[in-house]
Structures are given as structure tokens and as C-alpha cells.
Amino acid sequence: MLSIIIITKNEEKCLPRLLESLKNQSFKDYEVIVSDANSNDKTREIAANYGCRIVEGGKPAGGRNNGVKEAENDLLLFLDADVILPENFLEENIKEFNERKLDCATAIYKPQGDKLVDRFMYFVYNNWAKSMQYFFPHSAGFCIFCRKEVFDKAGGFNERLYIAEDHAFVNKAKHSGYRFRLLKSVPILASVRRAEKEGRFKFAMKYIYAGIYRLFVKEIEKEIFEYDYNYDNSK
């Protein structure tokens, strides 16, 4: 019923935590596709040991698109390797997705860890996303539910964009006539490693700038600031 696409690059530290959280889900009717961007650590070995199908990845947009090519189910879920799912995440959110007759959705974000600054940062983002979902929706690529029909109609993730191809995807889906909403059932546990690497203030300012640029100018096709795809994979 569900095809889960996970993009990876050197994620031997984070991927096992995500795959264990998937293994512990109350909902079991899913396949996992790992779209890997030439990892030189044990990422592919770990994915294979958990029974994942492995495809060639690349940058995030291309990796997700390649994963969908191998997907066998109508309902898709895009994840990043550093998220963690509470044990009833799939069951409750899929139930809500179907009951609300949605075509595309994301979950509420909750930070991994208990630092007040991270909880505040995600509180602000969640409320921003709630207010924008009806006319200019946002969703980070680490958690997007959508139907295969929506993916095809939206043309997948735009590989020409510099960043924010995930937000652009859900926005295009919405403006293609599909119903996008934030799911209220169970939050996803999001990593804060990029914020820790860059510094939380700098991280927040980059994303605020990107959001304003997209809202008032256009999708981000060129480099408007430095964006490093490499994380601190020790966390």
C-alpha cells in the first residue's frame, strides 16, 4: 500500500535509527526504497540488511525522483535518513490522510532532543506552515506523503532548482488542483544537525530568506546563499 523513499549519502549513523523506527511501526504494509548518492560508508550495507531496495541517488530532487521510478504502490512517503518515526506514525497519519481525502500532506515537526531553542524554532515553523497551507504550502522533503498521481501531475521534484525543491513540489501539487494539508495525528521527529552545524541563528535566517524569496520573487534556481549538502553524520 505504501512506498517509502529515503534519500541517503553516507548515513551509516542515522539510517539504522530510522529503519528501526520503521520496523517498530504498527502499520506494516509498506516497502522501503533507499536512493543512495554513492555513499562510501556502510549505508548501502545497512539498507540491504534491513531488506530495503537500493537505487542510484544523487542530489535530493533526483534521488527522490529515481526512488519513485521503482515504487510499486500508489501512496508515497518521502523521508530523509535522519528522521525518526514514533511507533504509530504511519498508522495514524495514513488514517487521517485517507479520512480527510488528501492528495498530498506533511506532518507536524517535532525536534529530536529537548533543547528549548529547537522546540521554539519548530513551533514557529509549524505555525507558519499551518497558516500558509491553504494558498502557498510548505513541506520539508524529510516528510511528504503524496499519491503517485499527484507526483506525476506535478512532474516530480524539480531537479533544476538550487534548493527548496521540496517546498516547490507541494506548492505545485496544490496549484495543480490537489488537496494539501498538514496532518495533525502524530508528529515526525526531525533532526537538528544542520542547525547545529551552521548555528541556529544563521540556519533560521537562511530559511526565512529562502521563504521570502520564494513568496515574492520565484522558485530558487540559482545560488542565493551557500548551501552545504554534507551534514555532520556522527549525530
PyRosetta script that sets phi, psi and omega in degrees:
from pyrosetta import init, pose_from_sequence

init()
pose = pose_from_sequence("MLSIIIITKNEEKCLPRLLESLKNQSFKDYEVIVSDANSNDKTREIAANYGCRIVEGGKPAGGRNNGVKEAENDLLLFLDADVILPENFLEENIKEFNERKLDCATAIYKPQGDKLVDRFMYFVYNNWAKSMQYFFPHSAGFCIFCRKEVFDKAGGFNERLYIAEDHAFVNKAKHSGYRFRLLKSVPILASVRRAEKEGRFKFAMKYIYAGIYRLFVKEIEKEIFEYDYNYDNSK")
pose.set_psi(1, -36.1)
pose.set_omega(1, -174.2)
pose.set_phi(2, -124.1)
pose.set_psi(2, 132.3)
pose.set_omega(2, 172.2)
pose.set_phi(3, -109.0)
pose.set_psi(3, 121.6)
pose.set_omega(3, 179.9)
pose.set_phi(4, -103.1)
pose.set_psi(4, 123.8)
pose.set_omega(4, 179.9)
pose.set_phi(5, -111.0)
pose.set_psi(5, 121.2)
pose.set_omega(5, -179.3)
pose.set_phi(6, -116.9)
pose.set_psi(6, 125.4)
pose.set_omega(6, 176.4)
pose.set_phi(7, -93.4)
pose.set_psi(7, 139.5)
pose.set_omega(7, -176.1)
pose.set_phi(8, -140.1)
pose.set_psi(8, 152.5)
pose.set_omega(8, 165.2)
pose.set_phi(9, -156.7)
pose.set_psi(9, 109.7)
pose.set_omega(9, -179.3)
pose.set_phi(10, 53.6)
pose.set_psi(10, 58.5)
pose.set_omega(10, -175.2)
pose.set_phi(11, -113.9)
pose.set_psi(11, 34.6)
pose.set_omega(11, -177.6)
pose.set_phi(12, -63.6)
pose.set_psi(12, -22.4)
pose.set_omega(12, 179.2)
pose.set_phi(13, -82.5)
pose.set_psi(13, -42.4)
pose.set_omega(13, -174.2)
pose.set_phi(14, -88.1)
pose.set_psi(14, -38.2)
pose.set_omega(14, -172.4)
pose.set_phi(15, -56.4)
pose.set_psi(15, -41.7)
pose.set_omega(15, 179.2)
pose.set_phi(16, -59.0)
pose.set_psi(16, -35.7)
pose.set_omega(16, 179.3)
pose.set_phi(17, -64.6)
pose.set_psi(17, -42.6)
pose.set_omega(17, 178.1)
pose.set_phi(18, -65.9)
pose.set_psi(18, -46.9)
pose.set_omega(18, -177.2)
pose.set_phi(19, -65.9)
pose.set_psi(19, -33.5)
pose.set_omega(19, 174.0)
pose.set_phi(20, -65.2)
pose.set_psi(20, -40.7)
pose.set_omega(20, 179.3)
pose.set_phi(21, -66.8)
pose.set_psi(21, -31.9)
pose.set_omega(21, 174.5)
pose.set_phi(22, -69.4)
pose.set_psi(22, -42.0)
pose.set_omega(22, 179.3)
pose.set_phi(23, -59.9)
pose.set_psi(23, -31.2)
pose.set_omega(23, -177.1)
pose.set_phi(24, -91.1)
pose.set_psi(24, 5.7)
pose.set_omega(24, -179.9)
pose.set_phi(25, -67.3)
pose.set_psi(25, 145.8)
pose.set_omega(25, 174.1)
pose.set_phi(26, -71.5)
pose.set_psi(26, -27.2)
pose.set_omega(26, 176.1)
pose.set_phi(27, -89.8)
pose.set_psi(27, 127.9)
pose.set_omega(27, -172.2)
pose.set_phi(28, -117.4)
pose.set_psi(28, -8.3)
pose.set_omega(28, -171.7)
pose.set_phi(29, -86.2)
pose.set_psi(29, 73.7)
pose.set_omega(29, -178.2)
pose.set_phi(30, -148.4)
pose.set_psi(30, 160.0)
pose.set_omega(30, 168.5)
pose.set_phi(31, -118.2)
pose.set_psi(31, 154.4)
pose.set_omega(31, 179.3)
pose.set_phi(32, -120.8)
pose.set_psi(32, 125.2)
pose.set_omega(32, 177.1)
pose.set_phi(33, -114.7)
pose.set_psi(33, 122.3)
pose.set_omega(33, 177.1)
pose.set_phi(34, -102.4)
pose.set_psi(34, 118.8)
pose.set_omega(34, 179.3)
pose.set_phi(35, -100.7)
pose.set_psi(35, 102.5)
pose.set_omega(35, -168.1)
pose.set_phi(36, -105.8)
pose.set_psi(36, 132.8)
pose.set_omega(36, -176.6)
pose.set_phi(37, -95.8)
pose.set_psi(37, 65.6)
pose.set_omega(37, 173.8)
pose.set_phi(38, 56.4)
pose.set_psi(38, 49.1)
pose.set_omega(38, 177.1)
pose.set_phi(39, -60.8)
pose.set_psi(39, 142.8)
pose.set_omega(39, 176.2)
pose.set_phi(40, -113.4)
pose.set_psi(40, 18.3)
pose.set_omega(40, 173.3)
pose.set_phi(41, -113.6)
pose.set_psi(41, -149.4)
pose.set_omega(41, -175.7)
pose.set_phi(42, -95.8)
pose.set_psi(42, 16.8)
pose.set_omega(42, -177.0)
pose.set_phi(43, -55.1)
pose.set_psi(43, -50.8)
pose.set_omega(43, -177.1)
pose.set_phi(44, -65.9)
pose.set_psi(44, -38.0)
pose.set_omega(44, 177.9)
pose.set_phi(45, -63.0)
pose.set_psi(45, -43.0)
pose.set_omega(45, 178.4)
pose.set_phi(46, -62.9)
pose.set_psi(46, -46.5)
pose.set_omega(46, 179.7)
pose.set_phi(47, -59.3)
pose.set_psi(47, -43.9)
pose.set_omega(47, 179.8)
pose.set_phi(48, -64.3)
pose.set_psi(48, -39.7)
pose.set_omega(48, -180.0)
pose.set_phi(49, -64.2)
pose.set_psi(49, -27.7)
pose.set_omega(49, 177.4)
pose.set_phi(50, -90.0)
pose.set_psi(50, 4.7)
pose.set_omega(50, 177.1)
pose.set_phi(51, 80.9)
pose.set_psi(51, 18.5)
pose.set_omega(51, 178.9)
pose.set_phi(52, -78.0)
pose.set_psi(52, 150.3)
pose.set_omega(52, 168.8)
pose.set_phi(53, -86.3)
pose.set_psi(53, 137.2)
pose.set_omega(53, -175.2)
pose.set_phi(54, -114.2)
pose.set_psi(54, 129.4)
pose.set_omega(54, 176.5)
pose.set_phi(55, -125.7)
pose.set_psi(55, 165.0)
pose.set_omega(55, 179.3)
pose.set_phi(56, -73.9)
pose.set_psi(56, 132.6)
pose.set_omega(56, -179.9)
pose.set_phi(57, -104.7)
pose.set_psi(57, -143.3)
pose.set_omega(57, -177.0)
pose.set_phi(58, 164.4)
pose.set_psi(58, -140.5)
pose.set_omega(58, 170.8)
pose.set_phi(59, -68.8)
pose.set_psi(59, 164.3)
pose.set_omega(59, -172.6)
pose.set_phi(60, -51.7)
pose.set_psi(60, -46.6)
pose.set_omega(60, -177.7)
pose.set_phi(61, -61.6)
pose.set_psi(61, -49.9)
pose.set_omega(61, -179.7)
pose.set_phi(62, -64.1)
pose.set_psi(62, -37.5)
pose.set_omega(62, 178.4)
pose.set_phi(63, -62.8)
pose.set_psi(63, -44.2)
pose.set_omega(63, 178.6)
pose.set_phi(64, -65.2)
pose.set_psi(64, -43.8)
pose.set_omega(64, 179.8)
pose.set_phi(65, -61.0)
pose.set_psi(65, -42.1)
pose.set_omega(65, 178.6)
pose.set_phi(66, -64.6)
pose.set_psi(66, -36.7)
pose.set_omega(66, 178.0)
pose.set_phi(67, -63.3)
pose.set_psi(67, -41.0)
pose.set_omega(67, -179.1)
pose.set_phi(68, -64.2)
pose.set_psi(68, -32.5)
pose.set_omega(68, 179.2)
pose.set_phi(69, -58.6)
pose.set_psi(69, -27.0)
pose.set_omega(69, -178.9)
pose.set_phi(70, -99.7)
pose.set_psi(70, -3.5)
pose.set_omega(70, -175.7)
pose.set_phi(71, -71.5)
pose.set_psi(71, 139.2)
pose.set_omega(71, -176.8)
pose.set_phi(72, -104.7)
pose.set_psi(72, -5.2)
pose.set_omega(72, -174.1)
pose.set_phi(73, -117.5)
pose.set_psi(73, 162.1)
pose.set_omega(73, -177.4)
pose.set_phi(74, -76.4)
pose.set_psi(74, -33.9)
pose.set_omega(74, -178.7)
pose.set_phi(75, -95.6)
pose.set_psi(75, 128.3)
pose.set_omega(75, -178.1)
pose.set_phi(76, -112.9)
pose.set_psi(76, 147.6)
pose.set_omega(76, 171.7)
pose.set_phi(77, -135.2)
pose.set_psi(77, 118.8)
pose.set_omega(77, 177.7)
pose.set_phi(78, -95.5)
pose.set_psi(78, 129.7)
pose.set_omega(78, 179.0)
pose.set_phi(79, -132.1)
pose.set_psi(79, 154.4)
pose.set_omega(79, 166.6)
pose.set_phi(80, -96.3)
pose.set_psi(80, 158.7)
pose.set_omega(80, -173.4)
pose.set_phi(81, -69.1)
pose.set_psi(81, -16.4)
pose.set_omega(81, -173.7)
pose.set_phi(82, -98.4)
pose.set_psi(82, 7.4)
pose.set_omega(82, 176.6)
pose.set_phi(83, -89.0)
pose.set_psi(83, 164.2)
pose.set_omega(83, 175.2)
pose.set_phi(84, -132.6)
pose.set_psi(84, 137.8)
pose.set_omega(84, -178.2)
pose.set_phi(85, -107.1)
pose.set_psi(85, 125.0)
pose.set_omega(85, 170.3)
pose.set_phi(86, -57.3)
pose.set_psi(86, 155.2)
pose.set_omega(86, -167.3)
pose.set_phi(87, -62.8)
pose.set_psi(87, -24.4)
pose.set_omega(87, 178.3)
pose.set_phi(88, -105.6)
pose.set_psi(88, 16.3)
pose.set_omega(88, -176.0)
pose.set_phi(89, -59.0)
pose.set_psi(89, -52.0)
pose.set_omega(89, -176.7)
pose.set_phi(90, -65.9)
pose.set_psi(90, -49.7)
pose.set_omega(90, -176.4)
pose.set_phi(91, -58.0)
pose.set_psi(91, -50.3)
pose.set_omega(91, -175.1)
pose.set_phi(92, -72.0)
pose.set_psi(92, -39.5)
pose.set_omega(92, -178.3)
pose.set_phi(93, -74.7)
pose.set_psi(93, -35.5)
pose.set_omega(93, 175.5)
pose.set_phi(94, -66.8)
pose.set_psi(94, -40.0)
pose.set_omega(94, 176.7)
pose.set_phi(95, -59.2)
pose.set_psi(95, -47.2)
pose.set_omega(95, 178.8)
pose.set_phi(96, -64.8)
pose.set_psi(96, -42.4)
pose.set_omega(96, 178.9)
pose.set_phi(97, -55.0)
pose.set_psi(97, -45.7)
pose.set_omega(97, -178.6)
pose.set_phi(98, -73.9)
pose.set_psi(98, -41.9)
pose.set_omega(98, -178.8)
pose.set_phi(99, -63.8)
pose.set_psi(99, -34.7)
pose.set_omega(99, 179.7)
pose.set_phi(100, -87.3)
pose.set_psi(100, 0.9)
pose.set_omega(100, 178.3)
pose.set_phi(101, 54.9)
pose.set_psi(101, 50.0)
pose.set_omega(101, -179.5)
pose.set_phi(102, -89.5)
pose.set_psi(102, 158.3)
pose.set_omega(102, 176.6)
pose.set_phi(103, -110.5)
pose.set_psi(103, -26.5)
pose.set_omega(103, -176.2)
pose.set_phi(104, -153.8)
pose.set_psi(104, 141.7)
pose.set_omega(104, -175.5)
pose.set_phi(105, -162.8)
pose.set_psi(105, 164.6)
pose.set_omega(105, 168.9)
pose.set_phi(106, -134.7)
pose.set_psi(106, 170.8)
pose.set_omega(106, 179.0)
pose.set_phi(107, -101.0)
pose.set_psi(107, 167.7)
pose.set_omega(107, 169.2)
pose.set_phi(108, -68.7)
pose.set_psi(108, 142.6)
pose.set_omega(108, -178.3)
pose.set_phi(109, -99.2)
pose.set_psi(109, 135.9)
pose.set_omega(109, 175.1)
pose.set_phi(110, -129.8)
pose.set_psi(110, 131.7)
pose.set_omega(110, -176.3)
pose.set_phi(111, -73.1)
pose.set_psi(111, 146.2)
pose.set_omega(111, 168.8)
pose.set_phi(112, -72.3)
pose.set_psi(112, 134.0)
pose.set_omega(112, -175.7)
pose.set_phi(113, 96.7)
pose.set_psi(113, 175.7)
pose.set_omega(113, -172.8)
pose.set_phi(114, -125.6)
pose.set_psi(114, 22.5)
pose.set_omega(114, 178.6)
pose.set_phi(115, -69.4)
pose.set_psi(115, 132.7)
pose.set_omega(115, -177.5)
pose.set_phi(116, -59.8)
pose.set_psi(116, -38.6)
pose.set_omega(116, -178.2)
pose.set_phi(117, -63.6)
pose.set_psi(117, -37.0)
pose.set_omega(117, 179.0)
pose.set_phi(118, -71.5)
pose.set_psi(118, -39.8)
pose.set_omega(118, 177.7)
pose.set_phi(119, -63.4)
pose.set_psi(119, -39.7)
pose.set_omega(119, 178.3)
pose.set_phi(120, -66.7)
pose.set_psi(120, -42.7)
pose.set_omega(120, -179.5)
pose.set_phi(121, -59.7)
pose.set_psi(121, -44.7)
pose.set_omega(121, 179.9)
pose.set_phi(122, -73.9)
pose.set_psi(122, -30.7)
pose.set_omega(122, 174.6)
pose.set_phi(123, -60.7)
pose.set_psi(123, -45.7)
pose.set_omega(123, 178.9)
pose.set_phi(124, -63.1)
pose.set_psi(124, -46.3)
pose.set_omega(124, -179.1)
pose.set_phi(125, -62.2)
pose.set_psi(125, -45.6)
pose.set_omega(125, -178.6)
pose.set_phi(126, -59.3)
pose.set_psi(126, -40.7)
pose.set_omega(126, 179.9)
pose.set_phi(127, -71.6)
pose.set_psi(127, -35.5)
pose.set_omega(127, 173.0)
pose.set_phi(128, -61.1)
pose.set_psi(128, -47.4)
pose.set_omega(128, -178.6)
pose.set_phi(129, -64.1)
pose.set_psi(129, -38.2)
pose.set_omega(129, 177.4)
pose.set_phi(130, -61.8)
pose.set_psi(130, -42.4)
pose.set_omega(130, -177.1)
pose.set_phi(131, -71.5)
pose.set_psi(131, -25.7)
pose.set_omega(131, -176.2)
pose.set_phi(132, -95.9)
pose.set_psi(132, -9.6)
pose.set_omega(132, -169.3)
pose.set_phi(133, -63.2)
pose.set_psi(133, -22.6)
pose.set_omega(133, -174.7)
pose.set_phi(134, -84.3)
pose.set_psi(134, -22.5)
pose.set_omega(134, -176.3)
pose.set_phi(135, -134.6)
pose.set_psi(135, -22.8)
pose.set_omega(135, 178.3)
pose.set_phi(136, -147.4)
pose.set_psi(136, 70.5)
pose.set_omega(136, -170.4)
pose.set_phi(137, -66.0)
pose.set_psi(137, 152.2)
pose.set_omega(137, 177.9)
pose.set_phi(138, -126.2)
pose.set_psi(138, 145.9)
pose.set_omega(138, 170.1)
pose.set_phi(139, -161.2)
pose.set_psi(139, 125.5)
pose.set_omega(139, 173.4)
pose.set_phi(140, -68.0)
pose.set_psi(140, 147.1)
pose.set_omega(140, -177.0)
pose.set_phi(141, -67.3)
pose.set_psi(141, -9.6)
pose.set_omega(141, -179.9)
pose.set_phi(142, -75.6)
pose.set_psi(142, -3.3)
pose.set_omega(142, 174.4)
pose.set_phi(143, -161.6)
pose.set_psi(143, 95.4)
pose.set_omega(143, 175.0)
pose.set_phi(144, -134.5)
pose.set_psi(144, 119.4)
pose.set_omega(144, 168.1)
pose.set_phi(145, -91.6)
pose.set_psi(145, 138.0)
pose.set_omega(145, 169.9)
pose.set_phi(146, -160.6)
pose.set_psi(146, 159.6)
pose.set_omega(146, 175.4)
pose.set_phi(147, -84.3)
pose.set_psi(147, 150.7)
pose.set_omega(147, -178.4)
pose.set_phi(148, -58.1)
pose.set_psi(148, -37.3)
pose.set_omega(148, 178.6)
pose.set_phi(149, -59.1)
pose.set_psi(149, -40.0)
pose.set_omega(149, 179.6)
pose.set_phi(150, -66.5)
pose.set_psi(150, -44.9)
pose.set_omega(150, 178.6)
pose.set_phi(151, -56.9)
pose.set_psi(151, -46.4)
pose.set_omega(151, -178.4)
pose.set_phi(152, -65.9)
pose.set_psi(152, -43.4)
pose.set_omega(152, -177.6)
pose.set_phi(153, -66.5)
pose.set_psi(153, -35.7)
pose.set_omega(153, 179.6)
pose.set_phi(154, -79.9)
pose.set_psi(154, -7.2)
pose.set_omega(154, 179.0)
pose.set_phi(155, 79.4)
pose.set_psi(155, 19.6)
pose.set_omega(155, -178.8)
pose.set_phi(156, 70.8)
pose.set_psi(156, -163.4)
pose.set_omega(156, 178.7)
pose.set_phi(157, -85.7)
pose.set_psi(157, 132.8)
pose.set_omega(157, -175.2)
pose.set_phi(158, -73.1)
pose.set_psi(158, 109.5)
pose.set_omega(158, -176.4)
pose.set_phi(159, -77.8)
pose.set_psi(159, -5.7)
pose.set_omega(159, 178.4)
pose.set_phi(160, -86.4)
pose.set_psi(160, -13.7)
pose.set_omega(160, -176.9)
pose.set_phi(161, -78.3)
pose.set_psi(161, 145.7)
pose.set_omega(161, 179.5)
pose.set_phi(162, -71.7)
pose.set_psi(162, -49.7)
pose.set_omega(162, 174.1)
pose.set_phi(163, -145.6)
pose.set_psi(163, 176.5)
pose.set_omega(163, 174.4)
pose.set_phi(164, 64.2)
pose.set_psi(164, 26.5)
pose.set_omega(164, 175.4)
pose.set_phi(165, -65.5)
pose.set_psi(165, -25.0)
pose.set_omega(165, 178.3)
pose.set_phi(166, -70.2)
pose.set_psi(166, -48.2)
pose.set_omega(166, 177.0)
pose.set_phi(167, -64.0)
pose.set_psi(167, -39.5)
pose.set_omega(167, 178.6)
pose.set_phi(168, -62.9)
pose.set_psi(168, -36.7)
pose.set_omega(168, -179.2)
pose.set_phi(169, -62.9)
pose.set_psi(169, -49.9)
pose.set_omega(169, -178.0)
pose.set_phi(170, -69.1)
pose.set_psi(170, -32.0)
pose.set_omega(170, 177.2)
pose.set_phi(171, -65.9)
pose.set_psi(171, -42.1)
pose.set_omega(171, 178.2)
pose.set_phi(172, -66.4)
pose.set_psi(172, -38.9)
pose.set_omega(172, 177.5)
pose.set_phi(173, -60.3)
pose.set_psi(173, -45.2)
pose.set_omega(173, 179.1)
pose.set_phi(174, -60.9)
pose.set_psi(174, -44.7)
pose.set_omega(174, -177.5)
pose.set_phi(175, -81.7)
pose.set_psi(175, 0.6)
pose.set_omega(175, 170.2)
pose.set_phi(176, -93.7)
pose.set_psi(176, 5.0)
pose.set_omega(176, 175.3)
pose.set_phi(177, 101.0)
pose.set_psi(177, 8.4)
pose.set_omega(177, -178.5)
pose.set_phi(178, -98.1)
pose.set_psi(178, 158.4)
pose.set_omega(178, -174.0)
pose.set_phi(179, -95.2)
pose.set_psi(179, 115.3)
pose.set_omega(179, 178.0)
pose.set_phi(180, -113.1)
pose.set_psi(180, 136.8)
pose.set_omega(180, 175.0)
pose.set_phi(181, -150.3)
pose.set_psi(181, 163.6)
pose.set_omega(181, 170.2)
pose.set_phi(182, -85.2)
pose.set_psi(182, 131.5)
pose.set_omega(182, 177.3)
pose.set_phi(183, -80.0)
pose.set_psi(183, 140.1)
pose.set_omega(183, -174.1)
pose.set_phi(184, -102.1)
pose.set_psi(184, -8.2)
pose.set_omega(184, -166.9)
pose.set_phi(185, -69.2)
pose.set_psi(185, -66.6)
pose.set_omega(185, -175.2)
pose.set_phi(186, -134.8)
pose.set_psi(186, 124.9)
pose.set_omega(186, 179.5)
pose.set_phi(187, -68.8)
pose.set_psi(187, 156.7)
pose.set_omega(187, 170.5)
pose.set_phi(188, -95.5)
pose.set_psi(188, 143.6)
pose.set_omega(188, -179.9)
pose.set_phi(189, -90.6)
pose.set_psi(189, 108.2)
pose.set_omega(189, -173.2)
pose.set_phi(190, -96.0)
pose.set_psi(190, 145.9)
pose.set_omega(190, 177.7)
pose.set_phi(191, -74.1)
pose.set_psi(191, 151.3)
pose.set_omega(191, 173.9)
pose.set_phi(192, -115.8)
pose.set_psi(192, 19.1)
pose.set_omega(192, -173.7)
pose.set_phi(193, -67.5)
pose.set_psi(193, -33.0)
pose.set_omega(193, 177.0)
pose.set_phi(194, -67.1)
pose.set_psi(194, -41.8)
pose.set_omega(194, 178.1)
pose.set_phi(195, -62.5)
pose.set_psi(195, -38.5)
pose.set_omega(195, 178.8)
pose.set_phi(196, -68.2)
pose.set_psi(196, -37.7)
pose.set_omega(196, -178.7)
pose.set_phi(197, -69.1)
pose.set_psi(197, -44.6)
pose.set_omega(197, -175.2)
pose.set_phi(198, -87.0)
pose.set_psi(198, -20.5)
pose.set_omega(198, -169.5)
pose.set_phi(199, 97.6)
pose.set_psi(199, 132.8)
pose.set_omega(199, -171.4)
pose.set_phi(200, -63.9)
pose.set_psi(200, -38.7)
pose.set_omega(200, -179.3)
pose.set_phi(201, -66.1)
pose.set_psi(201, -47.3)
pose.set_omega(201, 179.3)
pose.set_phi(202, -61.6)
pose.set_psi(202, -42.5)
pose.set_omega(202, 178.1)
pose.set_phi(203, -58.3)
pose.set_psi(203, -48.8)
pose.set_omega(203, -178.8)
pose.set_phi(204, -64.2)
pose.set_psi(204, -42.0)
pose.set_omega(204, -179.8)
pose.set_phi(205, -63.5)
pose.set_psi(205, -38.4)
pose.set_omega(205, 177.7)
pose.set_phi(206, -61.0)
pose.set_psi(206, -45.3)
pose.set_omega(206, -176.4)
pose.set_phi(207, -73.1)
pose.set_psi(207, -33.3)
pose.set_omega(207, 174.4)
pose.set_phi(208, -64.4)
pose.set_psi(208, -45.0)
pose.set_omega(208, 178.7)
pose.set_phi(209, -61.2)
pose.set_psi(209, -44.7)
pose.set_omega(209, 179.2)
pose.set_phi(210, -61.7)
pose.set_psi(210, -41.1)
pose.set_omega(210, 179.1)
pose.set_phi(211, -64.5)
pose.set_psi(211, -42.5)
pose.set_omega(211, 178.3)
pose.set_phi(212, -65.5)
pose.set_psi(212, -42.3)
pose.set_omega(212, 179.2)
pose.set_phi(213, -59.2)
pose.set_psi(213, -46.3)
pose.set_omega(213, -179.3)
pose.set_phi(214, -66.1)
pose.set_psi(214, -37.3)
pose.set_omega(214, -176.7)
pose.set_phi(215, -71.2)
pose.set_psi(215, -39.2)
pose.set_omega(215, -172.1)
pose.set_phi(216, -110.0)
pose.set_psi(216, -12.5)
pose.set_omega(216, -179.8)
pose.set_phi(217, -115.6)
pose.set_psi(217, -82.9)
pose.set_omega(217, 179.4)
pose.set_phi(218, -172.0)
pose.set_psi(218, 179.7)
pose.set_omega(218, 174.6)
pose.set_phi(219, -62.7)
pose.set_psi(219, 154.2)
pose.set_omega(219, -168.9)
pose.set_phi(220, -88.6)
pose.set_psi(220, 97.8)
pose.set_omega(220, -177.4)
pose.set_phi(221, -95.8)
pose.set_psi(221, -15.7)
pose.set_omega(221, -178.1)
pose.set_phi(222, -127.2)
pose.set_psi(222, 169.3)
pose.set_omega(222, -179.0)
pose.set_phi(223, -74.2)
pose.set_psi(223, 110.9)
pose.set_omega(223, 177.2)
pose.set_phi(224, -100.7)
pose.set_psi(224, -14.8)
pose.set_omega(224, 170.3)
pose.set_phi(225, -163.2)
pose.set_psi(225, 164.7)
pose.set_omega(225, -179.7)
pose.set_phi(226, -70.2)
pose.set_psi(226, 131.9)
pose.set_omega(226, 179.4)
pose.set_phi(227, -131.6)
pose.set_psi(227, 113.3)
pose.set_omega(227, -176.3)
pose.set_phi(228, -95.8)
pose.set_psi(228, 121.3)
pose.set_omega(228, 179.4)
pose.set_phi(229, -80.8)
pose.set_psi(229, -7.1)
pose.set_omega(229, 179.7)
pose.set_phi(230, -92.5)
pose.set_psi(230, 128.4)
pose.set_omega(230, 179.1)
pose.set_phi(231, -100.7)
pose.set_psi(231, 174.9)
pose.set_omega(231, 166.0)
pose.set_phi(232, -83.3)
pose.set_psi(232, 98.6)
pose.set_omega(232, -173.1)
pose.set_phi(233, -81.4)
pose.set_psi(233, 8.5)
pose.set_omega(233, 176.4)
pose.set_phi(234, -84.4)
pose.set_psi(234, -4.9)
pose.set_omega(234, -175.1)
pose.set_phi(235, -112.1)
pose.dump_pdb("model.pdb")
